[in-house]
Amino acid sequence: MSKDNVLIKFGNRIRLLRKQNDWSQEDLSFKSGFHRTYIGMIERGERNPSLKNISVFANTFNISLSELLKLEINEMG
Amino acid sequence: MSKDNVLIKFGNRIRLLRKQNDWSQEDLSFKSGFHRTYIGMIERGERNPSLKNISVFANTFNISLSELLKLEINEMG
């Protein structure tokens, strides 16, 4: 997995989990405490999140870090 | 999992994997391309690594990100 590719795949994973929860970016922003702009950039693979922030996403989705980082699970289309 | 706790657990995970591979911090430094000082700080939970750097560790250990982030697996003692 190339280094930049991992950001794209992480973004896709966040978007998929958000949609599975039927949350808007606004919802995820409110629940995580992150700015909506940051959420958008994360979903587009434009940010390189820290482990602490990745952990906040895992807590927000109520899944383990290991589950969150299953980046092979992608949204189709 | 508290936000700081995750750094400690990640550090323990890195140390465990390094020892399982029978690598010194110097070895891990050489293989990953990270400075030995950074490796030491990571293992002590004193750094908050980015997703890209976490990905470099996963590649260095030849495991998936999901496997690397199984932070429940701790070194005893």
Backbone of each chain as nested JSON, in Angstrom:
{
  "chains": [
    {"id": "A", "residues": [
      {"number": 1, "name": "MET", "atoms": {"N": [0.851, -1.199, 0.0], "CA": [0.0, 0.0, 0.0], "C": [0.887, 1.249, 0.0]}},
      {"number": 2, "name": "SER", "atoms": {"N": [0.764, 2.089, -0.985], "CA": [1.595, 3.298, -1.022], "C": [1.157, 4.235, 0.099]}},
      {"number": 3, "name": "LYS", "atoms": {"N": [2.045, 5.168, 0.435], "CA": [1.776, 6.027, 1.587], "C": [0.575, 6.932, 1.359]}},
      {"number": 4, "name": "ASP", "atoms": {"N": [0.403, 7.458, 0.15], "CA": [-0.722, 8.349, -0.09], "C": [-2.009, 7.57, -0.255]}},
      {"number": 5, "name": "ASN", "atoms": {"N": [-1.886, 6.4, -0.871], "CA": [-3.024, 5.527, -1.051], "C": [-3.721, 5.236, 0.28]}},
      {"number": 6, "name": "VAL", "atoms": {"N": [-2.938, 5.125, 1.346], "CA": [-3.522, 4.795, 2.647], "C": [-4.453, 5.921, 3.121]}},
      {"number": 7, "name": "LEU", "atoms": {"N": [-4.154, 7.147, 2.748], "CA": [-5.028, 8.263, 3.14], "C": [-6.355, 8.196, 2.384]}},
      {"number": 8, "name": "ILE", "atoms": {"N": [-6.282, 7.857, 1.091], "CA": [-7.497, 7.704, 0.278], "C": [-8.354, 6.553, 0.831]}},
      {"number": 9, "name": "LYS", "atoms": {"N": [-7.698, 5.437, 1.132], "CA": [-8.444, 4.279, 1.627], "C": [-9.054, 4.554, 2.997]}},
      {"number": 10, "name": "PHE", "atoms": {"N": [-8.315, 5.282, 3.826], "CA": [-8.863, 5.643, 5.137], "C": [-10.081, 6.552, 4.959]}},
      {"number": 11, "name": "GLY", "atoms": {"N": [-9.969, 7.508, 4.054], "CA": [-11.092, 8.406, 3.779], "C": [-12.323, 7.651, 3.3]}},
      {"number": 12, "name": "ASN", "atoms": {"N": [-12.095, 6.686, 2.41], "CA": [-13.217, 5.878, 1.913], "C": [-13.86, 5.07, 3.046]}},
      {"number": 13, "name": "ARG", "atoms": {"N": [-13.016, 4.595, 3.94], "CA": [-13.51, 3.794, 5.079], "C": [-14.371, 4.66, 6.003]}},
      {"number": 14, "name": "ILE", "atoms": {"N": [-13.903, 5.88, 6.262], "CA": [-14.668, 6.804, 7.124], "C": [-16.017, 7.124, 6.47]}},
      {"number": 15, "name": "ARG", "atoms": {"N": [-15.99, 7.399, 5.15], "CA": [-17.233, 7.737, 4.456], "C": [-18.217, 6.566, 4.505]}},
      {"number": 16, "name": "LEU", "atoms": {"N": [-17.672, 5.359, 4.27], "CA": [-18.532, 4.166, 4.289], "C": [-19.186, 3.985, 5.662]}},
      {"number": 17, "name": "LEU", "atoms": {"N": [-18.383, 4.074, 6.711], "CA": [-18.916, 3.894, 8.073], "C": [-19.935, 4.989, 8.405]}},
      {"number": 18, "name": "ARG", "atoms": {"N": [-19.658, 6.22, 7.969], "CA": [-20.594, 7.326, 8.206], "C": [-21.92, 7.057, 7.532]}},
      {"number": 19, "name": "LYS", "atoms": {"N": [-21.855, 6.591, 6.269], "CA": [-23.103, 6.329, 5.528], "C": [-23.846, 5.118, 6.104]}},
      {"number": 20, "name": "GLN", "atoms": {"N": [-23.075, 4.11, 6.55], "CA": [-23.706, 2.933, 7.167], "C": [-24.488, 3.336, 8.419]}},
      {"number": 21, "name": "ASN", "atoms": {"N": [-23.998, 4.377, 9.081], "CA": [-24.684, 4.884, 10.274], "C": [-25.783, 5.889, 9.92]}},
      {"number": 22, "name": "ASP", "atoms": {"N": [-25.9, 6.164, 8.605], "CA": [-26.886, 7.135, 8.121], "C": [-26.649, 8.521, 8.732]}},
      {"number": 23, "name": "TRP", "atoms": {"N": [-25.349, 8.893, 8.818], "CA": [-24.976, 10.197, 9.356], "C": [-24.528, 11.108, 8.213]}},
      {"number": 24, "name": "SER", "atoms": {"N": [-24.861, 12.37, 8.315], "CA": [-24.29, 13.387, 7.422], "C": [-22.892, 13.734, 7.931]}},
      {"number": 25, "name": "GLN", "atoms": {"N": [-22.123, 14.467, 7.123], "CA": [-20.824, 14.955, 7.61], "C": [-21.031, 15.829, 8.844]}},
      {"number": 26, "name": "GLU", "atoms": {"N": [-22.134, 16.561, 8.831], "CA": [-22.49, 17.415, 9.979], "C": [-22.703, 16.57, 11.24]}},
      {"number": 27, "name": "ASP", "atoms": {"N": [-23.411, 15.462, 11.077], "CA": [-23.633, 14.553, 12.213], "C": [-22.306, 14.033, 12.763]}},
      {"number": 28, "name": "LEU", "atoms": {"N": [-21.459, 13.561, 11.845], "CA": [-20.174, 12.997, 12.271], "C": [-19.316, 14.076, 12.931]}},
      {"number": 29, "name": "SER", "atoms": {"N": [-19.4, 15.285, 12.398], "CA": [-18.683, 16.409, 12.989], "C": [-19.125, 16.626, 14.437]}},
      {"number": 30, "name": "PHE", "atoms": {"N": [-20.429, 16.659, 14.636], "CA": [-20.978, 16.906, 15.974], "C": [-20.587, 15.788, 16.941]}},
      {"number": 31, "name": "LYS", "atoms": {"N": [-20.707, 14.53, 16.472], "CA": [-20.452, 13.383, 17.35], "C": [-18.961, 13.24, 17.69]}},
      {"number": 32, "name": "SER", "atoms": {"N": [-18.094, 13.568, 16.731], "CA": [-16.651, 13.385, 16.935], "C": [-15.997, 14.608, 17.572]}},
      {"number": 33, "name": "GLY", "atoms": {"N": [-16.62, 15.748, 17.371], "CA": [-16.0, 16.981, 17.842], "C": [-15.063, 17.609, 16.811]}},
      {"number": 34, "name": "PHE", "atoms": {"N": [-14.888, 16.94, 15.659], "CA": [-14.033, 17.502, 14.606], "C": [-14.845, 18.482, 13.755]}},
      {"number": 35, "name": "HIS", "atoms": {"N": [-14.158, 19.461, 13.186], "CA": [-14.811, 20.426, 12.306], "C": [-15.277, 19.714, 11.036]}},
      {"number": 36, "name": "ARG", "atoms": {"N": [-16.404, 20.159, 10.497], "CA": [-16.944, 19.539, 9.291], "C": [-15.942, 19.615, 8.129]}},
      {"number": 37, "name": "THR", "atoms": {"N": [-15.18, 20.685, 8.083], "CA": [-14.162, 20.835, 7.035], "C": [-13.1, 19.731, 7.145]}},
      {"number": 38, "name": "TYR", "atoms": {"N": [-12.709, 19.428, 8.382], "CA": [-11.718, 18.367, 8.626], "C": [-12.289, 17.015, 8.17]}},
      {"number": 39, "name": "ILE", "atoms": {"N": [-13.555, 16.756, 8.482], "CA": [-14.212, 15.505, 8.061], "C": [-14.161, 15.387, 6.536]}},
      {"number": 40, "name": "GLY", "atoms": {"N": [-14.518, 16.46, 5.851], "CA": [-14.499, 16.451, 4.386], "C": [-13.107, 16.161, 3.834]}},
      {"number": 41, "name": "MET", "atoms": {"N": [-12.106, 16.792, 4.417], "CA": [-10.729, 16.59, 3.953], "C": [-10.267, 15.153, 4.242]}},
      {"number": 42, "name": "ILE", "atoms": {"N": [-10.636, 14.647, 5.399], "CA": [-10.296, 13.251, 5.738], "C": [-10.92, 12.316, 4.704]}},
      {"number": 43, "name": "GLU", "atoms": {"N": [-12.212, 12.519, 4.397], "CA": [-12.908, 11.61, 3.465], "C": [-12.312, 11.665, 2.056]}},
      {"number": 44, "name": "ARG", "atoms": {"N": [-11.719, 12.804, 1.697], "CA": [-11.072, 12.922, 0.39], "C": [-9.599, 12.519, 0.419]}},
      {"number": 45, "name": "GLY", "atoms": {"N": [-9.117, 12.06, 1.58], "CA": [-7.72, 11.624, 1.686], "C": [-6.739, 12.778, 1.658]}},
      {"number": 46, "name": "GLU", "atoms": {"N": [-7.216, 13.954, 2.052], "CA": [-6.372, 15.152, 2.006], "C": [-5.7, 15.466, 3.339]}},
      {"number": 47, "name": "ARG", "atoms": {"N": [-5.984, 14.673, 4.36], "CA": [-5.342, 14.866, 5.652], "C": [-4.684, 13.567, 6.09]}},
      {"number": 48, "name": "ASN", "atoms": {"N": [-3.661, 13.699, 6.895], "CA": [-2.89, 12.565, 7.406], "C": [-3.14, 12.502, 8.917]}},
      {"number": 49, "name": "PRO", "atoms": {"N": [-4.238, 11.836, 9.335], "CA": [-4.664, 11.947, 10.746], "C": [-3.677, 11.275, 11.702]}},
      {"number": 50, "name": "SER", "atoms": {"N": [-3.627, 11.784, 12.906], "CA": [-2.784, 11.196, 13.953], "C": [-3.499, 10.005, 14.585]}},
      {"number": 51, "name": "LEU", "atoms": {"N": [-2.705, 9.197, 15.284], "CA": [-3.285, 8.032, 15.978], "C": [-4.37, 8.466, 16.961]}},
      {"number": 52, "name": "LYS", "atoms": {"N": [-4.147, 9.58, 17.661], "CA": [-5.173, 10.059, 18.606], "C": [-6.483, 10.358, 17.874]}},
      {"number": 53, "name": "ASN", "atoms": {"N": [-6.38, 11.03, 16.719], "CA": [-7.597, 11.368, 15.98], "C": [-8.25, 10.123, 15.376]}},
      {"number": 54, "name": "ILE", "atoms": {"N": [-7.426, 9.191, 14.906], "CA": [-7.973, 7.919, 14.399], "C": [-8.749, 7.229, 15.518]}},
      {"number": 55, "name": "SER", "atoms": {"N": [-8.198, 7.315, 16.735], "CA": [-8.846, 6.712, 17.899], "C": [-10.188, 7.391, 18.208]}},
      {"number": 56, "name": "VAL", "atoms": {"N": [-10.252, 8.696, 18.004], "CA": [-11.526, 9.423, 18.204], "C": [-12.566, 8.913, 17.198]}},
      {"number": 57, "name": "PHE", "atoms": {"N": [-12.15, 8.71, 15.948], "CA": [-13.085, 8.174, 14.942], "C": [-13.577, 6.782, 15.369]}},
      {"number": 58, "name": "ALA", "atoms": {"N": [-12.657, 5.933, 15.819], "CA": [-13.05, 4.579, 16.244], "C": [-14.074, 4.657, 17.377]}},
      {"number": 59, "name": "ASN", "atoms": {"N": [-13.799, 5.52, 18.354], "CA": [-14.736, 5.672, 19.473], "C": [-16.091, 6.191, 18.987]}},
      {"number": 60, "name": "THR", "atoms": {"N": [-16.059, 7.135, 18.049], "CA": [-17.301, 7.728, 17.539], "C": [-18.155, 6.669, 16.835]}},
      {"number": 61, "name": "PHE", "atoms": {"N": [-17.492, 5.787, 16.084], "CA": [-18.218, 4.723, 15.379], "C": [-18.449, 3.498, 16.284]}},
      {"number": 62, "name": "ASN", "atoms": {"N": [-17.902, 3.57, 17.505], "CA": [-18.041, 2.487, 18.482], "C": [-17.488, 1.155, 17.954]}},
      {"number": 63, "name": "ILE", "atoms": {"N": [-16.338, 1.242, 17.308], "CA": [-15.638, 0.049, 16.838], "C": [-14.175, 0.135, 17.289]}},
      {"number": 64, "name": "SER", "atoms": {"N": [-13.47, -0.992, 17.187], "CA": [-12.063, -1.0, 17.589], "C": [-11.209, -0.317, 16.524]}},
      {"number": 65, "name": "LEU", "atoms": {"N": [-10.011, 0.093, 16.926], "CA": [-9.053, 0.645, 15.969], "C": [-8.772, -0.363, 14.867]}},
      {"number": 66, "name": "SER", "atoms": {"N": [-8.616, -1.625, 15.269], "CA": [-8.312, -2.682, 14.305], "C": [-9.421, -2.807, 13.257]}},
      {"number": 67, "name": "GLU", "atoms": {"N": [-10.669, -2.694, 13.727], "CA": [-11.829, -2.771, 12.82], "C": [-11.852, -1.543, 11.898]}},
      {"number": 68, "name": "LEU", "atoms": {"N": [-11.601, -0.39, 12.468], "CA": [-11.595, 0.839, 11.661], "C": [-10.534, 0.787, 10.569]}},
      {"number": 69, "name": "LEU", "atoms": {"N": [-9.391, 0.177, 10.89], "CA": [-8.266, 0.18, 9.947], "C": [-8.306, -0.995, 8.969]}},
      {"number": 70, "name": "LYS", "atoms": {"N": [-9.45, -1.665, 8.871], "CA": [-9.608, -2.685, 7.819], "C": [-9.869, -1.972, 6.507]}},
      {"number": 71, "name": "LEU", "atoms": {"N": [-8.808, -1.464, 5.912], "CA": [-8.939, -0.565, 4.765], "C": [-9.21, -1.316, 3.468]}},
      {"number": 72, "name": "GLU", "atoms": {"N": [-9.197, -2.63, 3.544], "CA": [-9.549, -3.411, 2.357], "C": [-11.051, -3.298, 2.073]}},
      {"number": 73, "name": "ILE", "atoms": {"N": [-11.833, -2.972, 3.12], "CA": [-13.288, -2.863, 2.971], "C": [-13.602, -1.505, 2.359]}},
      {"number": 74, "name": "ASN", "atoms": {"N": [-13.93, -1.492, 1.081], "CA": [-14.14, -0.229, 0.377], "C": [-15.577, -0.06, -0.078]}},
      {"number": 75, "name": "GLU", "atoms": {"N": [-15.916, 1.173, -0.219], "CA": [-17.207, 1.535, -0.801], "C": [-17.098, 1.318, -2.306]}},
      {"number": 76, "name": "MET", "atoms": {"N": [-18.095, 0.748, -2.908], "CA": [-18.085, 0.576, -4.363], "C": [-18.712, 1.804, -5.021]}},
      {"number": 77, "name": "GLY", "atoms": {"N": [-17.99, 2.385, -5.985], "CA": [-18.531, 3.506, -6.764], "C": [-18.609, 4.794, -5.983]}}
    ]},
    {"id": "B", "residues": [
      {"number": 1, "name": "MET", "atoms": {"N": [-11.131, 3.583, 25.287], "CA": [-9.683, 3.806, 25.369], "C": [-9.401, 5.307, 25.394]}},
      {"number": 2, "name": "SER", "atoms": {"N": [-8.749, 5.778, 26.403], "CA": [-8.466, 7.213, 26.477], "C": [-7.464, 7.59, 25.389]}},
      {"number": 3, "name": "LYS", "atoms": {"N": [-7.404, 8.862, 25.081], "CA": [-6.588, 9.301, 23.954], "C": [-5.1, 9.069, 24.218]}},
      {"number": 4, "name": "ASP", "atoms": {"N": [-4.632, 9.302, 25.448], "CA": [-3.206, 9.123, 25.708], "C": [-2.867, 7.65, 25.851]}},
      {"number": 5, "name": "ASN", "atoms": {"N": [-3.794, 6.903, 26.427], "CA": [-3.614, 5.463, 26.596], "C": [-3.313, 4.798, 25.259]}},
      {"number": 6, "name": "VAL", "atoms": {"N": [-3.93, 5.293, 24.207], "CA": [-3.743, 4.672, 22.893], "C": [-2.277, 4.804, 22.439]}},
      {"number": 7, "name": "LEU", "atoms": {"N": [-1.606, 5.872, 22.832], "CA": [-0.197, 6.045, 22.454], "C": [0.683, 5.033, 23.201]}},
      {"number": 8, "name": "ILE", "atoms": {"N": [0.38, 4.834, 24.47], "CA": [1.111, 3.841, 25.292], "C": [0.899, 2.442, 24.703]}},
      {"number": 9, "name": "LYS", "atoms": {"N": [-0.354, 2.133, 24.392], "CA": [-0.658, 0.791, 23.864], "C": [-0.014, 0.572, 22.501]}},
      {"number": 10, "name": "PHE", "atoms": {"N": [-0.01, 1.622, 21.68], "CA": [0.64, 1.509, 20.375], "C": [2.145, 1.276, 20.563]}},
      {"number": 11, "name": "GLY", "atoms": {"N": [2.741, 2.006, 21.482], "CA": [4.165, 1.827, 21.766], "C": [4.491, 0.417, 22.219]}},
      {"number": 12, "name": "ASN", "atoms": {"N": [3.64, -0.112, 23.087], "CA": [3.844, -1.491, 23.555], "C": [3.73, -2.484, 22.411]}},
      {"number": 13, "name": "ARG", "atoms": {"N": [2.798, -2.209, 21.512], "CA": [2.588, -3.095, 20.351], "C": [3.837, -3.088, 19.449]}},
      {"number": 14, "name": "ILE", "atoms": {"N": [4.363, -1.892, 19.209], "CA": [5.56, -1.767, 18.367], "C": [6.73, -2.52, 19.016]}},
      {"number": 15, "name": "ARG", "atoms": {"N": [6.898, -2.326, 20.337], "CA": [8.004, -2.983, 21.033], "C": [7.863, -4.506, 20.956]}},
      {"number": 16, "name": "LEU", "atoms": {"N": [6.616, -4.983, 21.169], "CA": [6.367, -6.432, 21.115], "C": [6.709, -6.996, 19.735]}},
      {"number": 17, "name": "LEU", "atoms": {"N": [6.236, -6.33, 18.694], "CA": [6.495, -6.814, 17.33], "C": [7.984, -6.767, 17.014]}},
      {"number": 18, "name": "ARG", "atoms": {"N": [8.653, -5.715, 17.475], "CA": [10.092, -5.599, 17.248], "C": [10.826, -6.767, 17.922]}},
      {"number": 19, "name": "LYS", "atoms": {"N": [10.446, -7.061, 19.172], "CA": [11.122, -8.142, 19.902], "C": [10.796, -9.509, 19.303]}},
      {"number": 20, "name": "GLN", "atoms": {"N": [9.532, -9.657, 18.837], "CA": [9.148, -10.921, 18.186], "C": [9.99, -11.166, 16.936]}},
      {"number": 21, "name": "ASN", "atoms": {"N": [10.402, -10.071, 16.289], "CA": [11.257, -10.191, 15.102], "C": [12.743, -10.27, 15.471]}},
      {"number": 22, "name": "ASP", "atoms": {"N": [12.997, -10.172, 16.809], "CA": [14.378, -10.205, 17.3], "C": [15.205, -9.049, 16.709]}},
      {"number": 23, "name": "TRP", "atoms": {"N": [14.565, -7.878, 16.64], "CA": [15.23, -6.685, 16.129], "C": [15.557, -5.752, 17.301]}},
      {"number": 24, "name": "SER", "atoms": {"N": [16.697, -5.088, 17.213], "CA": [17.01, -3.985, 18.129], "C": [16.276, -2.735, 17.635]}},
      {"number": 25, "name": "GLN", "atoms": {"N": [16.258, -1.688, 18.457], "CA": [15.692, -0.416, 17.991], "C": [16.481, 0.078, 16.777]}},
      {"number": 26, "name": "GLU", "atoms": {"N": [17.774, -0.19, 16.794], "CA": [18.649, 0.179, 15.67], "C": [18.202, -0.541, 14.387]}},
      {"number": 27, "name": "ASP", "atoms": {"N": [17.912, -1.835, 14.517], "CA": [17.428, -2.611, 13.358], "C": [16.128, -2.013, 12.815]}},
      {"number": 28, "name": "LEU", "atoms": {"N": [15.178, -1.762, 13.741], "CA": [13.879, -1.226, 13.311], "C": [14.059, 0.145, 12.673]}},
      {"number": 29, "name": "SER", "atoms": {"N": [14.961, 0.921, 13.225], "CA": [15.266, 2.233, 12.66], "C": [15.756, 2.09, 11.217]}},
      {"number": 30, "name": "PHE", "atoms": {"N": [16.683, 1.182, 11.01], "CA": [17.255, 0.992, 9.67], "C": [16.194, 0.508, 8.685]}},
      {"number": 31, "name": "LYS", "atoms": {"N": [15.383, -0.467, 9.12], "CA": [14.393, -1.071, 8.22], "C": [13.249, -0.106, 7.89]}},
      {"number": 32, "name": "SER", "atoms": {"N": [12.855, 0.706, 8.872], "CA": [11.711, 1.605, 8.668], "C": [12.138, 2.939, 8.054]}},
      {"number": 33, "name": "GLY", "atoms": {"N": [13.382, 3.307, 8.278], "CA": [13.831, 4.625, 7.837], "C": [13.6, 5.708, 8.88]}},
      {"number": 34, "name": "PHE", "atoms": {"N": [12.995, 5.347, 10.029], "CA": [12.793, 6.334, 11.101], "C": [14.055, 6.426, 11.964]}},
      {"number": 35, "name": "HIS", "atoms": {"N": [14.254, 7.602, 12.532], "CA": [15.387, 7.802, 13.436], "C": [15.2, 6.95, 14.697]}},
      {"number": 36, "name": "ARG", "atoms": {"N": [16.317, 6.457, 15.236], "CA": [16.239, 5.607, 16.432], "C": [15.586, 6.353, 17.605]}},
      {"number": 37, "name": "THR", "atoms": {"N": [15.802, 7.64, 17.673], "CA": [15.177, 8.455, 18.731], "C": [13.652, 8.437, 18.607]}},
      {"number": 38, "name": "TYR", "atoms": {"N": [13.185, 8.523, 17.363], "CA": [11.727, 8.474, 17.111], "C": [11.164, 7.114, 17.535]}},
      {"number": 39, "name": "ILE", "atoms": {"N": [11.88, 6.038, 17.19], "CA": [11.451, 4.686, 17.594], "C": [11.318, 4.605, 19.123]}},
      {"number": 40, "name": "GLY", "atoms": {"N": [12.323, 5.107, 19.824], "CA": [12.297, 5.081, 21.288], "C": [11.11, 5.856, 21.847]}},
      {"number": 41, "name": "MET", "atoms": {"N": [10.849, 7.023, 21.286], "CA": [9.731, 7.845, 21.754], "C": [8.398, 7.173, 21.444]}},
      {"number": 42, "name": "ILE", "atoms": {"N": [8.3, 6.575, 20.267], "CA": [7.076, 5.835, 19.908], "C": [6.837, 4.706, 20.915]}},
      {"number": 43, "name": "GLU", "atoms": {"N": [7.878, 3.939, 21.221], "CA": [7.721, 2.792, 22.129], "C": [7.327, 3.227, 23.536]}},
      {"number": 44, "name": "ARG", "atoms": {"N": [7.724, 4.441, 23.919], "CA": [7.339, 4.959, 25.246], "C": [6.012, 5.729, 25.213]}},
      {"number": 45, "name": "GLY", "atoms": {"N": [5.364, 5.773, 24.065], "CA": [4.068, 6.46, 23.957], "C": [4.206, 7.971, 24.002]}},
      {"number": 46, "name": "GLU", "atoms": {"N": [5.374, 8.466, 23.632], "CA": [5.632, 9.906, 23.714], "C": [5.406, 10.615, 22.382]}},
      {"number": 47, "name": "ARG", "atoms": {"N": [5.059, 9.886, 21.351], "CA": [4.75, 10.502, 20.067], "C": [3.37, 10.06, 19.594]}},
      {"number": 48, "name": "ASN", "atoms": {"N": [2.743, 10.907, 18.817], "CA": [1.398, 10.654, 18.285], "C": [1.542, 10.471, 16.772]}},
      {"number": 49, "name": "PRO", "atoms": {"N": [1.839, 9.24, 16.332], "CA": [2.221, 9.035, 14.929], "C": [1.055, 9.271, 13.97]}},
      {"number": 50, "name": "SER", "atoms": {"N": [1.4, 9.691, 12.758], "CA": [0.392, 9.891, 11.716], "C": [0.051, 8.56, 11.06]}},
      {"number": 51, "name": "LEU", "atoms": {"N": [-1.061, 8.56, 10.348], "CA": [-1.487, 7.353, 9.627], "C": [-0.404, 6.902, 8.641]}},
      {"number": 52, "name": "LYS", "atoms": {"N": [0.237, 7.843, 7.964], "CA": [1.297, 7.466, 7.022], "C": [2.429, 6.745, 7.752]}},
      {"number": 53, "name": "ASN", "atoms": {"N": [2.829, 7.273, 8.912], "CA": [3.922, 6.636, 9.648], "C": [3.491, 5.285, 10.219]}},
      {"number": 54, "name": "ILE", "atoms": {"N": [2.238, 5.195, 10.678], "CA": [1.713, 3.905, 11.165], "C": [1.782, 2.891, 10.028]}},
      {"number": 55, "name": "SER", "atoms": {"N": [1.467, 3.363, 8.82], "CA": [1.497, 2.505, 7.637], "C": [2.926, 2.03, 7.332]}},
      {"number": 56, "name": "VAL", "atoms": {"N": [3.9, 2.893, 7.557], "CA": [5.305, 2.501, 7.362], "C": [5.677, 1.391, 8.349]}},
      {"number": 57, "name": "PHE", "atoms": {"N": [5.233, 1.522, 9.6], "CA": [5.501, 0.465, 10.586], "C": [4.86, -0.854, 10.133]}},
      {"number": 58, "name": "ALA", "atoms": {"N": [3.612, -0.799, 9.676], "CA": [2.919, -2.023, 9.219], "C": [3.698, -2.669, 8.078]}},
      {"number": 59, "name": "ASN", "atoms": {"N": [4.126, -1.859, 7.118], "CA": [4.909, -2.39, 5.992], "C": [6.225, -2.994, 6.476]}},
      {"number": 60, "name": "THR", "atoms": {"N": [6.857, -2.325, 7.438], "CA": [8.152, -2.808, 7.948], "C": [7.986, -4.171, 8.623]}},
      {"number": 61, "name": "PHE", "atoms": {"N": [6.896, -4.328, 9.369], "CA": [6.637, -5.608, 10.04], "C": [5.947, -6.614, 9.104]}},
      {"number": 62, "name": "ASN", "atoms": {"N": [5.612, -6.152, 7.892], "CA": [4.951, -6.996, 6.903], "C": [3.609, -7.551, 7.4]}},
      {"number": 63, "name": "ILE", "atoms": {"N": [2.854, -6.684, 8.071], "CA": [1.508, -7.03, 8.523], "C": [0.545, -5.924, 8.083]}},
      {"number": 64, "name": "SER", "atoms": {"N": [-0.755, -6.207, 8.168], "CA": [-1.743, -5.202, 7.772], "C": [-1.872, -4.135, 8.862]}},
      {"number": 65, "name": "LEU", "atoms": {"N": [-2.397, -2.988, 8.466], "CA": [-2.688, -1.937, 9.441], "C": [-3.618, -2.468, 10.531]}},
      {"number": 66, "name": "SER", "atoms": {"N": [-4.612, -3.233, 10.113], "CA": [-5.589, -3.779, 11.056], "C": [-4.915, -4.678, 12.092]}},
      {"number": 67, "name": "GLU", "atoms": {"N": [-3.957, -5.476, 11.61], "CA": [-3.207, -6.377, 12.515], "C": [-2.315, -5.548, 13.46]}},
      {"number": 68, "name": "LEU", "atoms": {"N": [-1.684, -4.533, 12.915], "CA": [-0.808, -3.686, 13.739], "C": [-1.596, -2.993, 14.846]}},
      {"number": 69, "name": "LEU", "atoms": {"N": [-2.83, -2.592, 14.514], "CA": [-3.636, -1.818, 15.47], "C": [-4.444, -2.688, 16.429]}},
      {"number": 70, "name": "LYS", "atoms": {"N": [-4.114, -3.973, 16.501], "CA": [-4.732, -4.831, 17.527], "C": [-4.059, -4.527, 18.856]}},
      {"number": 71, "name": "LEU", "atoms": {"N": [-4.472, -3.424, 19.467], "CA": [-3.741, -2.906, 20.629], "C": [-4.083, -3.649, 21.912]}},
      {"number": 72, "name": "GLU", "atoms": {"N": [-5.025, -4.574, 21.805], "CA": [-5.344, -5.378, 22.989], "C": [-4.219, -6.378, 23.266]}},
      {"number": 73, "name": "ILE", "atoms": {"N": [-3.435, -6.695, 22.211], "CA": [-2.344, -7.649, 22.355], "C": [-1.158, -6.933, 22.991]}},
      {"number": 74, "name": "ASN", "atoms": {"N": [-0.924, -7.191, 24.253], "CA": [0.116, -6.463, 24.977], "C": [1.238, -7.389, 25.412]}},
      {"number": 75, "name": "GLU", "atoms": {"N": [2.357, -6.76, 25.587], "CA": [3.514, -7.45, 26.152], "C": [3.257, -7.571, 27.652]}},
      {"number": 76, "name": "MET", "atoms": {"N": [3.573, -8.717, 28.19], "CA": [3.411, -8.9, 29.633], "C": [4.708, -8.488, 30.331]}},
      {"number": 77, "name": "GLY", "atoms": {"N": [4.589, -7.601, 31.296], "CA": [5.735, -7.221, 32.137], "C": [6.765, -6.365, 31.436]}}
    ]}
  ]
}
